Amino acid sequence: MNITHAAFGAPALDALRALVADAQRDDALAPVTVIVRDNIAGLMVRRALARGADGRTGIAALTTATLPRLAEFELARAGQTSVPATTAALTMSWRAELAHEPLSLAKVADHPSTVRALVRAHRDLRRVSDDALDLLAAQSALVADVVALHRRVLARLGADRRDEPALIAAATELGGDSAHLGRLIDFLPARRTPAEQRYVAQLTSGDSDAHAVIAEDGPAAASEILHASDADDEVRAVTRQVLRALGEHDGPRLAVLYTSRSPYASLLHDRFAEAGIALNGPGVRPLRDRATADAFLTMLALDPADVRRRALFDWLGRAPIRLNADERITPPRSAWERISREAGVIGEGHWTSRLDAFMRTKRAERDELKSDSDASEGSIRHRELSIDQAEGLRMFVAELRERLAAAAGAQTWAELGTWALDALHRYLGPSEDLRRLPEDEQRAVIAIEQTLRSLADLDGALGGDARPTVEALRDIVEAELEARVPRVGRFGEGVFVGPVSAAASLDVDLVWVVGLSEDLYPGRLTPDPLLPERVRQVSGGALPVIAERVDDLRLALAAALAAPASVASFARGDLRRSTERLPSRWLMPSIRALAGAPALAATKWEDADEALTALSSNWSETRAAELPATEQELRLRLLAAGEELDDPVLAGAAELIEARRGHAFTRFDGNLTGVEALPDLTDGSTLISTTALEAYAKCPHAYFVERMLGVKAIETPEDEVRITPIHFGNLIHETMDDLTREEAARLPGYSEPWTPAQRERLRELARAKADDYEARGLTGHPRLWATDRASILADLDAMLDDDDAFRRAEDARVLASELRFGMRGIGPVHVEVASGTIGLRGSADRVDERRDGTLIVTDIKSGSARSFADIERGDPLVAGTKLQLPAYALAAQARYGEQPVTAQYWFVRKERGRRIAVPLDDEVSMRYREVLDTLADGIRSGIFPAKPPEKDDYLFVACPWCNPDGLGYGSLRDAYANKNTDAAMRRLLGVIDPDAVGAPDTSEGSDR
């Protein structure tokens, strides 16, 4: 073969033009075949030759092809066709062999990464001859097993399935005359395997006109070198330069090459899109990342025997999933997710049992509301809607589980492929609807459909050795989708953006190479654990060793820097990993040349900084750049120049930040003074519970967000490993209430104990109530629940013992439990305050009566007495957070007459048996009215500051509205301390935080 040496780029193309012109000098239709290294080179060659050669415009009778494609053409011309060895067939063949006899890989045979690694090794070994395989097998027991498995996979696939090495081998064996190819030109060949070299030799044997254009391995230097703080700033700087260059060059004559796909490929695509720069080249997102593909693969990962709640809603959020097959309606995902949480669904059989329990509860609530004249139609409709949605969720999951389970019945790959196609179209839509999706989503759907339809081929290839499974199907589809990365744009339109390995295939005027730091280029090339270096060295050149791979990287950079003008760049550091970087070893010659320092060491590269373009920071470059690259940069420059932007969003954000930094209590801190339609609790008609007022006193911001905006804290059943304190207390309250109501005619009299029958009935009620809670998913993990259940029964027994002793000492009898007021047709408690009348509603846990007629109102507590300690220290209302008992006392007097009344908190679990009395004298009554008036005034006036807890969270988040991300209250505490001197908060702080700086001084003799 004749050899012509030429530099990369234009010189090599000029040499090619001369060879083509010579071949067609006497006949413009004389065939010419150009072997190219890749498809990009083929496009570049055709475009370059189309501009003409030897004075003629255009080109004819030209064939450009890579070596494997040329072999395929030649075989087809000879009538030899074959089935491609698909990734699916290869993957399943390896799975089958590993399942049959994994040899030394038995311990890792079932791991998905094992199959992927073996498929990669298989493709490497396909370049190795049989004799060389024997040499490789002699190197170690592991390699011998890999080679043996490799040969078994080849036998399983059969000779009729061909990959690229098989095409090359078959075409070489075919031989024959290659005169129909015309002048054969091997253009800038890359490193080839021995088999590929033999095929080229066979093609050119006896052809005295065959030619090869070989790249000269000469020095190449960058015209300019720039360095930035990190990859992001580096890409921003290149984007600015490309924008400037587009005013001087045609877009197709520019290229930006990256040495590492991560992070540069995505950064370049994103920055170019922001700057409005058209580009073409390899894509950055495989079809696997498209929404339809992601949703389909997520569905295949669902376990029909145990559809987990989180997995289901994760799938429903991946893409628009159809509620049913006949309509373009998506499920009410948010409502379903809320219902599943409230129902306590986690997985397994919960979709039936717990949703049924949820619907029973909602039906009971609906029926009770219908019998309540005060209930709103909205409350009733809300329950009915929840019932309908829960039923829809249960039916949807039942159908999904049935459909997923049906896959297990597939006996052949064809059947499994048909099942998967049906599932795809059931949940993502029929083919005609999917064809209306965005282009990349359509590509993903088409790829999935093609893969599923091709599964039938596996039945013939694998026989009955590899039973079809959904897990294997998912691996096959995912591998196919990962391998497909659609190109962006059309070659020749816009700036080419691609890997530096494409440099030898390009003909451009100006090229940028980004990412030229030593840790990325060449980086650390690690040996293959299955085919290590010592094995590759005996492969006869079929398997490249690390030294050859490093040399290929060097040549690729040399090809890039051979352009008429080139800019090389690197990042001085990696902010993602907080590391410093050195320039690549192959960039150092350019740095030395620009600096005139031939002996400059890589570690001293900063000594040449005056010869390089240093980018200090993105902010500095944004201000100094002649041309802003993006709208964001333009806006930043205008702001830096002191100009105002007509941007209400930006203005609002700036106002928010400034206000929250200050000492004034503003609307950004919860000051809604002047806002209309805030509730007036003193109008005599509005009802509110004491619990709600306590919540306002505890944290006004939390009250506003939860109770006025309706934003609830999300509590997921998966996170509840045991019954919550609230449900624990509710179970105790409800059980005692049920007993009291059942025994209304037989309640213990003065000083009388509960009877043995009543005690046994309490246990029966508790067990039934516990079963109901368990069915509703409120009890946590079964093993912990067994302990908590026994504890509840013991607590109830102890409650009756303590109650007997208390009533015996007080000579009292039981009157009622859950004494309701302000609900279910029972009148509220009205409290006269300075600004009007406040109507209270609620339910007193227990009312007893002494023989002398004194009423005893009790609020039962299953938690700790810690937050009630201030009652015994002289603050019976505990800064407005303990308001229930005075209201309960008024409700008891309204029901049973104006009798003397005492009130107490009864602690029945922690600090069991402790009782804290609340005095109900005139002083407390007056203070109670003042506190209620102050709290009502705060709500009416729109005072809703965030009042974070004094202690940091431990085990659970105390105020999810103040600490929604769980990171703490530090900044909120600082803001509260800064703003609590504002006059608008003065009155409220006097109640809820008397020790605050801005609270009024209520001590004697104070003039504040």
Secondary structure, DSSP 8 states (H G I E B T S, - for coil): -EEEEE-TTHHHHHHHHHHHHHHTSS-TT--EEEE-SSHHHHHHHHHHHHT-BTTB-S--SEEEE-HHHHHHHHHHHTT---EE--HHHHHHHHHHHHHH--GGGGGGTTSHHHHHHHHHHHHHHTTS-HHHHHHHHTS-HHHHHHHHHHHHHHHHH-TTEE-HHHHHHHHHHH----GGG-EEEEES-----HHHHHHHHHHHTT-TT-EEEEE-------SEEEEESSHHHHHHHHHHHHHHHHTTS-GGGEEEEES-HHHHHHHHHHHHHHHT--EEBS-SS-GGGSHHHHHHHHHHT--TT---HHHHHHHHTTS---SSTTS-----HHHHHHHHHHHT--STTHHHHHHHHHHHHHHHHHHHHHT-TT--HHHHHHHHHHHHHHHHHHHHHHHHHHHHHHGGG--SHHHHHHHHHHHHHHHH--HHHHTTS-HHHHHHHHHHHHHHHTTHHHHHHHTTSS---HHHHHHHHHHHHHH----BS-TTSSEEEEEGGGGGG---SEEEEE--BTTTTT------SSS-HHHHTTSTTSS--HHHHHHHHHHHHHHHHTSSEEEEEEESEETTTTEE--B-TTTHHHHHHHHT-TT--GGGGGGGGGGSEE---HHHHHHH-SS-SSHHHHHHHHHHTT-----HHHHHHHHHHHHHHSSS--GGGTB-TT-TT---TTEEEEEEEHHHHHHHHH-HHHHIIIIIS-------GGG-SB--HHHHHHHHHHHHHHHHHHTGGG---TT----HHHHHHHHHHHHHHHHHHHHTT-SBSHHHHHHHHHHHHHHHHHHHHHHHHHHHHHTEEEEEEEEEESSTT---EEEEETTEEEEEEEEEEEEEEETTS-EEEEEEE-S-SGGGHHHHTT-TTTTTT--HHHHHHHHHHHHH-S--EEEEEEE-STTTT-EEEE--SHHHHHHHHHHHHHHHHHHHHTB------SS---SS-S-TTT-TTSS-SHHHHHHHHHHTTSGGGHHHHHHH-TTSTTS---STT---
